[in-house]
Amino acid sequence: FKNQLLADHGHNPLMKKVFDVYLCFLQKHQSETALKNVFTALRSLIYKFPSTFYEGRADMCAALCYEILKCCNSKLSSIRTEASQLLYFLMRNNFDYTGKKSFVRTHLQVIISVSQLIADVVGIGGTRFQQSLSIINNCANSDRLIKHTSFSSDVKDLTKRIRTVLMATAQMKEHENDPEMLVDLQYSLAKSYASTPELRKTWLDSMARIHVKNGDLSEAAMCYVHVTALVAEYLTRKGMFRQGCTAFRVITPNIDEEASMMEDVGMQDVHFNEDVLMELLEQCADGLWKAERYELIADIYKLIIPIYEKRRDFERLAHLYDTLHRAYSKVTEVMHSGRRLLGTYFRVAFFGQQYQFTDSETDVEGFFEDEDGKEYIYKEPKLTPLSEISQRLLKLYSDKFGSENVKMIQDSGKVNPKDLDSKYAYIQVTHVIPFFDEKELQERKTEFERSHNIRRFMFEMPFTQTGKRQGGVEEQCKRRTILTAIHCFPYVKKRIPVMYQHHTDLNPIEVAIDEMSKKVAELRQLCSSAEVDMIKLQLKLQGSVSVQVNAGPLAYARAFLDDTNTKRYPDNKVKLLKEVFRQFVEACGQALAVNERLIKEDQLEYQEEMKANYREMAKELSEIMHEQICPLEEKTSVLPNSLHIFNAISGTPTSTMVHGMTSSSSVV
């Protein structure tokens, strides 16, 4: 019977059933006396069948560690003592089994079990559990047989790591209602285990669960991608898979983090294999589908298909190709409808380092502490309005610090902390849009490409030299701020720190060039869409060709191109503005032609009215610019890109439009 149990190093159905019976006694409530006998029986099982726990798959060792650690948190001190001694025996036996080299298997499974228990058991990490850790340390210190080995220090290292995890957990409990801070804390733990793949995977999986719970599906998908890349990198280093984490760089450049896996004892007892990788790749594809990032599914399947082809698994291949077909159909559908919204972005800054308790003048407590003065880019779901995230953050920090201590800064400008009252915590929220230079805009042709792997963002603030925010077109300036985040969105976290920022001030004629160029870009984008949005097109046309005295395109022309005004501005800027107006007339002509093809008979009169306004606008522009600007109503070809004009404004290439949203200034 013993030989049957030892078959395949103890990894066989018979041993599994025997082990499950033993484990059942720990899982079900027992009397104190019964439990003591169970611990004795388990000690005997470990001693007689060590290969079951220390070789091959780690599932039985993992399950045993989990249940013993639960007993280490028992209300009965005798049970805690017995459980601690059994766990010590498991470690010591593991150490002896390896020829007194290490107990990596037990070390790793204990840490993983603690990480899992944090979520499953109330009160884990309290005084009772800490006492059990002390008992384990005392056992190691008093064990004379291992006095001249590294075992005692290794046990101390293990208990220290457990306490580190428990301390981080206490912080997580404190921030359980702050999803951004909670994920930040979990990720700091994941980073600390870069050399221990299974532990890093444990925390990334935990982050994914939080994201799914909060509806942040893109971030959950990125967690799955990072976990899969981690396993692929491990298998590549072991010579078991042809591509490591670099294979996932096409999905996200953030994946380079997984290449930093260090070779140490934490990798010696990992039992990832090709089947595990396949399951994770399928999980990635499912996560990307739910996040509506259909374009990336093919990149995942490129890694799966060769393996199924090698296995001749035609049923799975048929399923994969069917999913790919549906994914590309979804891409076509969302491109035509324009209804896929992959996120809205905000710059969030925190100010307020300390305040004093009202009941003591000496006790000082921090507001944002390490967060003071920090700026983040927050990614919010779908089309989140500025008011919604502002109210969410206001409530979150009011609950933490007291509503009377939190203030929103109702301005997007640069904040001088010295001007703020130290008695308050301040939050500044600004809507930002993705920013691309001219080269990126040429490379990122689709809406998805302009919504994925984005790292730079922009917002603008209007101002005048007189100090007013708004003024006439001839005095209106604006400051453009470009923010660069440390990582690309989407990421495993929904907020990313700002690495640096760049400011550019545009004078009135440069503002005119910028605004008119955006109108050109908007009209072109609407006309070149696979499925033209007629309502949007008509709204843009109406705002472009209607002749208005003090507003609209002609207001810019009169202010900067009229003979009496041109001498006030540099010749190169005047020439640029003239070129933009020529392209604007062409774009309006193209838009009118597209609209004419789409309208029905009931809108013919409306179309003729817009064409008449268009001709009148072109005529007035001809008079202002002293050149013949011909209306091009029938022109339907795609017009050349004119975004290069921004290079001449300030040396800063400019994105004019992303997600169909203009780069207008945004203020809280």
N, C-alpha and C positions, 0 to 999 in steps of 0.2 A: 504493500500500500504506500509505503514511504517513497519507493521508486516511482510510483505513478504520480505522486505529488511533486516530485522533483523533475519530472519530464519538462523539457524546454525551459530549464532554469526556474522552474516553479511557475511558469506562465502557461497554464493549461486550464481547461474548464473545471476539472476536479478541484484543483487548488483554489480557483476563484470561488467556487461554492463553499468550500471549507472556510476560506477567509471571510466571505460575506456573513457566515454564521457568527464567527468571532466578532466581526464589526457590529453586527446587529445588537450584541449585548451592550456596546458602548452607545449606540444610537438610541436605544430605548431606555426609559427610566428604570433603574435598578436600585436595590437596597445598597447600603454602604458595604455590607459584608459581601454581597454578590459581586459588586464592582471590584473589590480587592482581589477576589478570586479570578475575575476576568483579566485583570492586569497581570497576575501571575501566569495565567494561561498564554497570554499574548507574548510575555517575555520568553516563554518556552518555545512558542511558534517562531519567533524571530531568531532564536538561538539555533533551532534545528533546521530552519529553511531560509538562511540568509540571502541566497541568490534571488529568492522571490522579491525581496525588497531592495536589493542593491545592484541587480543586473537587469538588462532589458528594459521593458516599459516601466514607467514610474507610477502607474495608476494606483497600485496597491499601497505603495509607500506613501503616496500623496493622500489617499483616503485615510490611512492610519494616522498620519501626522495631523490631519484636520480634526479627527475625533479626539485624539489625545489632547490637543490644544484646547478644545472645548472643555474638556475635563479640568484643564489647568485654570479654568475660570469658575470652577465649582464653588458653591457656597460653603461646602464642607472642607475644612482644612486638611483632613486625612485623605480625602480624594485628590485634592490639589497636590499633596505631597507624593502620593502614589503615581499620579499622572506625570508629574515632573521627573520622577525617578525612572519611569518607563521611557519617557522621551530621551532622557540622558542615556539610558541603556541602548536605545535605537541608534543614537549618534555614536556611542562608544563601539558598539558592535560593527557599525559601518566602517569606523576607523580601523578596527582590527581586520576586517574583511579585505581592506585595500592594502594590507601589509603595513599598517600604521603610517599611511601617506596622507590621507584626507578623509573627510566624510561629506563630500560634495553633494551626493544624492540627498541625504537627510537635510543638510544645510539649505539647499535650494527649495525642497518641498516644504520645509517649515516656514520659510519666508513667504512662499506662495500661499500657503494655508492661512497665515496671519493676514495677508492682504485680502483674502476671500472672507475670512471671519469678520473683518471690519464691517463689511456690508451686511453680513448675515446674523451676527450675534450682538444683542444690545449689551453695552457695558464692557465689551472686550477692551482690554488696555487699562482697566481700573486697578485698584490696590491689590485685589486678589490675584490678578494675572501677573502683576509686577512681582508679587511674592513668589510666584511659581518660577519666574525667570531667575530670581535670586537663588532659589533652591538648586536649579540646574547649574548655575555658576559655582555654588558651594560644592556640589558633587564633583565638578571638574577640578576644583582646587584641592580637594581632599583625596583624590584618586592617585595613589602613589605609583601605580603601575604605568602611568603615562606621564610621570613627572618630567622626564627628560625628552619629551616630544612637543610638537607644536599644538597638540590637541587642546590643552587648556586655554591657550590664547585664541585658538579658532572658535572655541565655545563662547568666549567673551565677545569675540567679534560678531558672532551670530546674535547673541542677546542684545548687543549694542545696536545692530541693524534693526532688530525687532522694535526696540524702543524708538529708533528714528522714525520708523513707519508709524508707530502709535502716536508720536508727537505730531507728525504731519496729519494724522487722522483727526486729532483733537482740533487742529486748525481748520480742517475740512468741516468738522461739525459746527465750528464757529461761523463759517461762511457758507453753510448749506443752502441758504436762500439767495446767495450771490453766485449765479451760474458761471460768470466769467472768472471770478476768483477761485471758485471750486476747481474748475478745469485747469487753471494755472497751477494750483497746488498739486493736482494729480500729475500734471505733466512734469513738474519739477522732480517728482518721484520717478517717473518713467525715465527721465534723463539721468538720474543717479544710478540707474541700472543698465546703462549702455553696454556693460560687459556681461550682463546676465539676460540673454534673450527672452527666456520664459517670463521673467519678472517684468521686463519692459513691455512684453506682450500683455501681461495681466493688467497693467495700468492703462495701456492704450485701449484695451477692451472696455475697461471701466469708463474711460472718457467717452467712448463711442456710445455706451448705454445712456450716459447723461445727455449727450447730444440728441439721441433719438427721443428721449423723454421730453426734451425741450423743443422738439421739432426742427432742430438744426441738422438737417439731413446731409447737406454737403460736407459739414465738418465730421459727421459720423462716417461718411464714405471715405474721407481722407484718413481717418483713424484706421479703417480696414486696409487701405492701401499701404499705410506705413507698417502695419502688422505683417502684411503679406511680403512686403519688401524686406523686412527684417528676417523672416523665415527664408526667403530666397537667398539673401546674402549669407546666411548661416550655411545653407545647403551648398552654395557655390564654394565656400571656403573648405567644405568637407568633400568637394569633388562630386557632389550628388545632383547638381543642377547646373545647366550651362550658363545661366545669366543671373547676376546678383541684383542688388537694388538699382543699379544703373538702368536696368530694363524698364523701370517705372518712372524714369526721369521725363519721359514723354508725357506723362500724366501730371507730374508736379516736380519742379526743381527742388522743392523742400525735402525731397526723398533722400538727398545727400546725407541727411542726419543719420540715416541707418547704415551708412558706410563706415561710421566711426566705431562700430562694434569692436571691442578690444578682445584679444585672445587671453583669457585667464580661466581660473577654475570654474567660473560660472558657465563656460561653454562646454565643459567636459561631460556634463550629465544631461545634455539636451537631447531629446529624442524626436526631433522634427524629421519628417520624411516627405517623399514625393506626394503621398496621399494627403498628408496634412496641408501641404502647399496647394494642392488642387482644391481642397475644401475652402481654403482662404481666398483663392482666386475667384471661386464662384461667389463667395460672400462679397467680395469687392464689386463684382459685376452687378449683383443685386442691390448693393448700396448705392452705386452710381445711377442705376435705373430709378431708384426711389428719389434720388436727389435731382433727377431730370437732367443729368449730365450724360445724355445718351451717346454723344460723340466719343466718349472715352472707353466705352464698353469694348469696342473693337481692339483697343490696345491691350486690354486684359485678356481677351480671347486669343490673341496672337501667341500668348504664352501657354494657354491651355491646349489649343488645337493640336500642336505637334505631339504632345504627350498622348492624347487620345488616338491620334493617327498611329502612333507607335504601338499602342495597345490594341488596335483594331476595334475600338469601342465605337461602332458606327451609330448605335442608338444615342450615345451622348453627343456625338458629332452632329447628328441630325437636330438634336435639341439646341445645340449651340448656334448652328447656322440659322435655325428658325428664330432664335432670340436676336441674332444680329440683324436679320431681315426686319424684325419688328422695331429694333432700335433705330435703324436708318429711316424707317417709315415715320417714326416719331420725330426724328430730326427734321424731315421734310415738313411734317405737320406743324411743328412749332415755328419753323422758319416762315411758313406761309401765314400763320395766324398772328405771330408776333406777341403771343400771350405768355410766353415763358419768362418769368422774372427770377433771376438768379441771385438777387440780393441788393440791398441798399447799404451805403457806407456813410459813416460819420466819424469825424475827428472828436474825440472826447479827452478833455484835459482835467486834471484834478489839482486843486490847490487847498492847502490847509494842513499844517504839520502838527499843531498841538492845540489843546484847550485845557482849561482848568476845571476840575469838578467844583460845583457850587458849594459843596459841604466842606471843602478843604482848599485852602489857598496853596498848599504845598504839593498836593497830588496832581500830577500832570499826565494826561492821557493823550495818545495820538489820535488824530482824525485819520488822514490817509497814510500817515507814517511814510513808509518807503515809496508810496504812490505819489507823494506830494511833488507837484511840478511835472509829473509824467504825462505824456500824450500817447494816446492809442488810436488806432483805426479800428472801429467796431463794425462788424458785418451783421446786419439784421436781415431777417427773412423777407423775401418777396419785395413788395413796395411799402416799406415801413415809413410812415411820415415822421418828420422831425419832432412833432409834439408827442408822439407815442414813446419814442426812446427817451426823450427828456423827462416825461412823467414817470417812466419805469425807473430810471436812475434816481430821480428825486425821491420817489417812494422808498427805494432800496436803501439809500443812504440816510433818509429821514428815520427809517426804522432802526438803523444802526446807531446814529448819533443824536437822534431827536430832531423833530421837524423844525424846531426853533433854531437849530444850529447849522442848517444846510441852506445854501443859496445857489440859484442858477445865475450864471453870468450871461446876460441878455445881449451879447455882442460876440462877434467872431474875431475881433482884432487881437493883437498880441497883448498878453496880460503881464503887468509888472507886479510880482508878488508883494512888493513893498507897499503898493497902494491898497492891498486887501487887509481887512480886519482879521487878526489872528484868532478871534473868538469864533469864527465861522469856517465851515468847510464849503468850498466853492466847486461847482461843476460847470464846465463850459462844453457845450455840444454844438457842432457845426456840421451841416450836411456837406459831403464831399463827393466828387465823381471820379471815376478812373481817368487817369491821364496817360496819353500816349503821344510820343513825338511823331514826326512825319514818317519816319522809317517804319515804326511799329504800326501805324495806321495802314500803311501799304501792305504789311505782312498779315495783319489781323483783319481779314476781310469779312468774317461773319460776326453776328451778334454774340455767338458763343465764345469766339476767340477774343472778343473784347470784354468778356465777363469771366474769363478763366485765367489763372496764373497772373494776376494783376498785383502790382506792388507799389505803383505810384498813384497819387490822388491829388485832386486840385479843388480849391475853392477860391472865390473872388470877393473882394470887398470894395464897394464904390466909395469914392471920396472926392472932395474938391480942394483946391489950394486954399480956399477961404475957411476951411474947417467944417463946412457942411457936408453931409453925406451925399445928398442928391443936388444936382444943378442942371443947367441947360446943357445941350450936347456939346457946346463949345467950351465948357468948363468941367465936364464930367471926366474924372480920372478913375482908375481902379487898380487895386493891388491884387496880383495873382500869387497865390501861395501853393507851391507844389511840395507834397509830403511823400517821403519814401519810407515804407515799412520795412522791418527787419526780414520778414518772410513774405511769400506770395499768398494771396487768397485764391481759393479756399485753402484752409490749413487745418491742423488738428485742433486748433483753438479758434474761437470766433472773434477774438480781439488780438491785435498784434501791435507791439510798441512801435512808435515812429522813430526811425533812425536819424534822419535829418530832414531839414526843410529849406526850400529856396524861395525867395520873394522876387517878384518883378513888378515894377510900377509902370502902368501904361498911361501916357498922356492922352488928352482928348482925341487927337486924330488917330492915335493907335487904338483907342477904344472903338472908334468908328470902323477902322479896318477890321478889328477883331469881330465886332458884332455883325458886320456885313458878310464877312467870310463864313460865320456860323450860319447865316441865312442861306448862303449858297450851298454849304454842305448839307443842311437840312433838306433843302429842295432836291438836291441830287440823290440823297439817300432814299427819300420817299419815291422818287421816280424810278430808281433802279431796283426797288424791292421786287421780289418774285411775285408777291401779291400786294398790289398797291392799296394802301389805306386811303380811300377816296375822301373820307371826312377830314382826316389830318391834312391831306394834300390841299383841300379847299380852304381850310383854316389858314394854312401857311401862305397860300396864294393871296387870300384876301388881305392878310397883314402885310403882304409885300407890294402888291400893285395898287392898292387904294391910295389915291393922292391925298396926303394930309399936310397941313401947313406946318405944324410945329412938332410932328412926330413921324416915325417911320423912316424908311431909307432916304426919302427926299430931304428930310431934315438934316441928315448927315451931309448930303451933297451940297445943300445951300450953305451950311456952316463952314465947310472945309474946301469946297471946290469952286465956289463963286469967286469971280475976279477980285472982289474987294477983300476976300479973306485968305486966298491962297498964299499971299506973300508972308503971312504970319507963320507959316509952317515950312519945314524942310522940304525941298523939292522931291527927294526920294520917297518921303511919306505921301506926298500928294500924288505922285505917280502910282504908288502902290494902291492907294484908295481908288484912283481912276480905273486901274486894272480890275480891282474887285467889283466895281460897278458894272464894267463890261461883262464880267462873268455872271454877275447877278441878273442882268437883263437876259443873257442866254439861258440861265437856269429857270427863270420865270417863263420864258418862251417854251422851254421843254416841258415844264410842269403844266402849262396851259394845253399843250398838245396831248399830253397823257390824260389830263382831265377830260378833254373833249372826246377821247375814245371811250371813256368809262361812263359818262353821263347818259341819262335817258332824256326823252323829249321834254319832260317837265322842267329840266334845268337848262335848256338851250338859251333861254333869255338871260339867265344868270351868267352863263358862260360868255355870252356876247358882251355883257356889262363888264366882266372882268377883262376881256380882251380890249375893250375900249379904254378902260383904266390903264391897262398895260401900255397901249400905244401912247396915251397921254403922258405916262410916266417916262417912257423912252424919249418922247419929244422934249420934255422939260430937261431931262438929263443931257440931251444933245445940246440944248441951249446953254446950260450951265458949264458943260465941259468943252464947248466950242468944237464939237466933232459929231459926225453923224453916227448915232447909235441906232442900228436897225433892229426893230422888233423881229424876233426869230420864233414866231408862233408855231411854225411847222417843224422846227428842229427837234429830232427825237433821239439823236445819237448821244451816247454818254459823254459828258464834257470832261476835259482834262482836269486833273487835280490841281488846286491852286494853293494848297496849304503851305507851300514853300515861302509864301509872303511873310509868314511869322518870323522866319529867321532874321529878316531885316529889321524887325521891331526892336528886339533886345538881345538877339543871340540865343533866345530860348525857344526851341521848337514847341509848337502848341497843339494840343488836342482840341478840336472844336466841338466834337460831339461824341457821346458814348451813350448807348442804350436809348437813343432818341432824345436825350436830355441835354439841354444847352448848359454851358458853363457859366450860368448867371450867378451872381453873388448870393450866398445863403447865410442867413443870420438866425440865431436861436430865437 
